[in-house]
Amino acid sequence: MISTKHNPITLLFISAGFKKSLLMILAILGINFLMNAQATLSVQGILKKSNGVALEDGTYTIRFNIYAVDGTPSGVLWYEIIDDVELNGGIYSVVLGNNPGTPLNLAFDQDYEMGVQIGSQEMTPKIRLTSAPYALALRGSSNQFPSAGQVLADEIKVADGIIASGGAPGVNNANKNGYTFHNGGDNDGGLFSTADGEVSVYVNSSEKMEVKDAKTTFTNVVEAPSMGTNGVNLYNDGTINYSTTNGGSFSAWRLADVDDLGSHDGWQSYSPSGQNTGWNNASPAGDPCLCNGGTFVGNILQPSVNNQVLKKMFNIPGSWSQMKVKFRYYFFDSWGWGGGDMAFAGFANNASGSTFKVAWSYLGNWLQSNGNFNNTTAVNAVQIGGQGDADYYMDVEMSARRDGSSSSFWVFIGSALDEGTTNETYAVGPIEVWVR
């Protein structure tokens, strides 16, 4: 072990009286700090009888006691007994704190004094411990180092638990490769510099934000706070707004929900109740068929019979005044014969459809009269679900105003057909909901 020794300071004092005719008149003290932070204290002195003659040469057992100068706390704060202390002309030299059983673990954050005891008697007065020369680099209550050089430590912890230590967090709270300021005991989160020109914020060993010269990257951040005056505000519910000197809001359409039909996504079929289609029934008949249209089509929703209406309630929180729904509508079989076939969709504020408003409709006879339906050369022709005729689809976009301050609304999609419940039918593809 390598230790760094400070130059000792010589302290001279005269005993006012010492039992057993012992007098200590010279002490040379120094503190050594080992690299493993083990502190030792060098003590040298001379023992004389009351008549001034040095104590006989030989070996003695001496106890060294350390006290607080002001008596707070009271009593002996630390002591060490050293056997076989050799005296030569009354002079002795020992190093306190070397014994593993009595480490010198005092804080040295207050003034101490030391008593030297042989047998049951302790010399008076006690020896006042003073600073080693290089310890004077810490001046006053601020404990400030005046040197311009670096102060290096593996880890620094201040009173309120904030720690500066090396390394970005890894597995098992390991610190590596950078520097952090974090709450004591929480080694897996904080502010780190993991490389030159890079600062990152970690939470539970996961990098959440990375700041570099060219860009700032957020990872798995659900909510971005306000970006300040005239900035854009993003919220957990997906809403967006911005502030200007005159006030304002985010006016562009934003995508609020997507049903890609990897499952039924909450859509159900409703059978007729007093009408020829199920738009006015509040009781679902069950799940529609989650059918697959093959390459470039994928999953579609198809009711078991064509007089059932597909319904779902959407809830879009936040600030908006208009909603828009986009979907693909598929026409199967002989739509258009007789001219009475119609596809429709719209909005309501309940499942029974008491407030149902049609926002889109399409007549089958237009498809037939334009040669775009029920033939093998149909425009947009697809073959879906084993239907016997070439089928047609179209992309639908319908919009409406928000119902007061309500964040929820129902979407209805159905058909009104004149050739029974199975000869003609329909299906819908992925559904998108937009608001602004």
N, C-alpha and C positions, 0 to 999 in steps of 0.2 A: 504494500500500500504506500502511495506517495503522499506526503503531507507538506503543506506550505507553512512555514514557521514565520512568525512576526518577530521583529526585534523586541527583546524584553524591556520592561520599564522597571527601574529600581525604586523601591519604596522604603523609606527609612522611618522608623518610629521607635520610641523608647517605652518600655513597659512601666506602668505605674506600680507594678508589684506582681509577683508570680509565685504561687505556692511551690514548694519543693525547690525553691531557689533557682528557678529556670527563667531565663530572660531571652526573648527573641528580639534582636535589634535590626535585622536586615531581611527583607523578602524581595525576591526578584520573580515577577509574575509575567506569564505570556500565555496566550490562547492559540492552540493549533486547531485548524479545521481540516479534517480529512476529506478526501474526495467523496466518500460515502456519507458525508454530513455528520460523522462522529466527532464531537468536540472533545478536546482535552485541554487541561490547564496545567502549565508548568509552574511549580512553586519551589523557590530556593530560600533558605534562611540560615540563621546561626543561632544556636542555643547556648546561653551562658548561665552560669550560676549568678546569684544575687551579688556576689563579690566581684563580678566581671570576668571570672575565669571560665573558659569554654568547658562545656560538659564533656565528660570523658569520652574518648573514642570508643566506638562499639556499635551494636545494632539495637534499635528501639522500635517499639510499636507506637505509631502516632495516628491519631484520628483527626481528620480535617472536617470541620462543620461549616456550612454556608447558611447565612441568615439574610433576611431582608433588612436593609438599613433602617427603614422606618418602622420595622416590627410588624408590617402587614404584608403577607400573613405572618403570624407569630411562630416562634419555634424554629427548629432546624428544618430547612427546606431540602437539604441534600447533605449527605456525608459519605466519607469513604475512610475505611481503616486500612492502613498499609503496614504490614509486618516487615520486620528486618530492614528498617530505614537505617542506612549506614551514616554515622557521624564521623567526620574527620576534622579535628580541630573545632568541633562544635557545628560545622557547616553540613547541611544536608541538601539534597535535591531530589524531588519526586515529580511524577507526572500523574495528575488526577484524571480519572475517567477512562483509563486504559483497561480497567477490570471489567469484563463483559457483564458481571453481576451488578455493577454500580455505574452504568453509563451516566455521563454528565448531561442530563436531559433537562436542565433548567432552560427557561425561555430567554434569559438575559435581556429582558425587556424592562428591568428596573435596577436600582442600585443594590448591590450585595456587599456583604462583609464576611470574612472568614475567621473562624476560631481554630487555633491549633491546640490539641489536647493530648497530654500524655497521662496515662492512667485515668483517674477520675477527675483530674483538674484541667481546666482550660485557661490559657493565657488571657490576660486582659492588658490593654484594650484589644478588640478584634481588629483584623487587617481589612481595610477598605479596598475592595477590588476596583481598579481603574482601567481605562481603555488601553488597549495596545495601539501603537502609532497608526497603523493603517485602518484601524476601526474608526479613526476620527474622520474618515471619508464620509461617514454618515453623520450629518450635522443637524442638530436641532430636532424638533418634533416632526418635521416633514420627512426625515430619513431619506434625503435626496442625495444621490450620487453626483458629485460635481464633475466627475470625469466625463470626457466626450466619447469614450470608448463604449463598446457593447457590453451589456450585462446578459449573460447567457444562463438559461436554466431549462431543464427538461419540461417543467411545468410550473406555472405560477398561479396561486389561488389567493384571492383577496377575501376580506372579511365577509362580504355578503354572498360568497359562493360562486362568483364569476371566475372562470378558469381560462387561462391562455395556455394552450398546449399544442403539441405538434401533431398535424395529420388530419386528413379527412376521414370521417368514420367509415369503418368497414365492418365485417362480421364480428360478432361478440364484442361490440363497442371498441374495436381497435382503432387507434389513432395513427394515421400515416400521411406523409407527403405534404402537409400544409400547416396552417395555424387556425385556431378557433377561439371564439369567446362564447362560452355557454354556461348554463347553470350547473353548479356542482353536482356531480353524479350522473349527468346526462351527457355521456360521451358520444352519443349517436346523433346529435343534432347541434346546429349552430352555424356560425359564419366561418367559412374556410377559404383559404387561398391554396388551391390544389396545384397550380402551375403559374408560371410567369404570365402576367397579364390576364389572369382569370380569378374571379371570386364567385363562390357558390354558396347557396343556402341549403342545408341538409335538415331533414326531419325524419327521425327513425331510420337513419342510415340511407335514406333515399334523397337524391338530389332533386330539389324542387325548383331552383332558379339558378341559372348560370349567366354571369355578366362578363362579357368580353369587350374589347375595343369596338368591334364591328356590330355586335348584336347582343340582345338579351333573350334568353330562352327559358320558357316556363314549362315544367313537366308535371302532368296530372294535376294542374291547378284548375279547380272548379270555378272559383270566383276571382275575378280581377277587380280590385277596388277602383274608386274614382280616380281618374287620371288628372284631376285638378281642374282649374277654371278653363272653360271652353273645351274640356276633354270629354271622352266617351266613357260612359258608365256601363259596365256589364254586370249582370246579377245572376244568382244561382238559378232562378227560374227561367233563364234564357232571355229575359227582357233586356232591351238596350235603349238608352237615351243619351242625349248630349245637351250641354249647356252652351248658350251663346250670350252675347251682351244683351240681346233682345229676348232671350228665352227661346226654347225650341224643343223638338222631340225628333226621334229617329223615324223618318217618314218612309223609308224604303221597306218593301216586303221582306220578311224574314221567315225562314223555314222553321216552323214550331213543332211539327210532328211528322213522322213517316211510318206508315204501315207497309213493310216490304213483304208481308204475308209469309214470313218464315213460320208463323203460326196463325191462328185465327185473329190475333191482335185485338180481341174484344168484339169482333163483328158477329152478329147473330141474325138469323132469319125470322121474320114475323109473318104469320098466315093471315088471310082476310078475316075481318070481323065486321060483317054488315056491308062490306063493299067487295068489289071483284079483285082488289089487291090488298096487301097487308099493311098499308100505310097508316091505318087508324087503330091498330091493335097494340096494346101495351105489353102483351105477354109473348115472349119469344117462343118460336116453334122449335128452336134448337140451333146447332151450329150448321152453317152452310158447308158444302163440299170444299175442302181445300185441295183443289185439283191441280194438276201440273200440265202446262201447255207445251212443254218441251223446250228445245233450244230457242233462245232469245225471247221466250215468253215467261217461263218459270211458273210460279204458283199464282193461281187465280181463285177467287171466291165465286161459287155457283150455287144458287138455291136449289133444293131438291125438286121444286115445282116452280113454274114461271110466275105464279101470282103471289109469291112470297117477296117481301121487301127486305133488303139488307139495311141494318141500322147499327149505329154506334154513337156513344156519347164521347165527345172530346172535351178536355179541360185544359185551357191554355191561360195560365196566370199572367199577370203583368199588365202593362199599359198598352192597349191597342184599341182601335175603333172599327176595323174591318177584318173579315176573314175571307180566305180564298181556299177552295178545295180543288185539287187536281187528281184525276184518275183516268184509267183506260177502260172503256166500255166495250164488251164483246157481244156481237149479235150472232145467235146460232139459228140455223135452219131457215124456214121460209118466211121471214119477216116481209111485210109489204103486201101480201095477198089480201085483198079486200080494203086496203087503205086505212085500216083502223089501228094498226099496231103503233105503239109509242114507247119510247124509253124516257125515263124522267129521273130527276134527282133534285134534292133541295134540303132545307134546314128546318128544324123545329127546336123548341125548348123543352120537350118531353117526349117519352117513348110512344105515347098514344097518338101523337101527331095533331093535337088540337090546335096548334099554332103553325102547322106545316105550311111552308111556302115553297112552291116550285121555283128553282133557280136555273134549271136546265131541262129541256125536253127535245126529243127527236122523233120524227114520224117515219115509219117504215116504208110508206109508199114513195117517199123521196128517194130512198135507196134503190127501190125497184125501178122507178121511172128513169133514173140516171144510169142504169146498167151497172151499178156498183155492188149488186147484191144477188145472191142465189144463182150464181153461175161460176164456172171454173176460171173465168178471167177477171174475177172481182178485184177491184183496187183494195189494197191492204188485206188481201185474202190470207187467212191462216186456217189451219185444221186443228181443232182443239177438242179434247174430251171425247173423241170417237164419233163426233157428229157426222151425219151423212152428206151434208152440203158444205160447199165452200162458204166460209163465214167472214164477217166484216168486223173491224174494230175502229174506234175513233177515240182520240184523246179529248177529254172533257176538262173544262175549267169553269167553275162557277163561284160566285162571290156574293157576300151579303154584309150588312152592317151588324155590329155587335148589339146584342139585346141588353141595352142599358149598361150596367156595370158587371153583369154576369160573365164569369170566365168560362162557362160551359155551354155547349150547344150540341144538338144531335144532327147527324148527317143521315139522310135517307137516300137509297138508290134502289130503283125498281123498274117494272115494265107493266104496260097494259096491252095484252095481246088477245087476238080474237079467234085463235084456232086451238082451244083447249089448253091444258096445263103442261103438256109434255112436248108437243110438236115444235113449238118455238120457245126459246129460253134465252137467258143472258148470263153474263159473268162480268166481274170487275177485276182489274189488275191492281198494282201497287197504288196506294193512296197517300197523297201529301197534303198537309195542312199548313197554310201560310197566313200570317197576320201582319198588320201594320198599324 
